[in-house]
Amino acid sequence: MDKQRITHALHRIHQATARLEESALRLQADQTLARSIPHDDGIADKYEALRSDVAATLNDLDTLIESLEK
């Protein structure tokens, strides 16, 4: 390899290492945050209920918009 290619390869390795370090720090911060949030066993059920309500509301809006377009 010529000097320019080696320099370019080292630069790319440095950038990749920096991205890995940033990802590790974000993961560590996410884990710290997750441990600080109280655990709620019903959260999945609440989430699904909310999704269902939103879907029903969007369906109602679709129906309303369709009736206005006629």
HELIX and SHEET records of a PDB file:
HELIX    1   1 LYS A    3  SER A   36  1                                  34    
HELIX    2   2 ILE A   43  GLU A   69  1                                  27    
END                                                                             
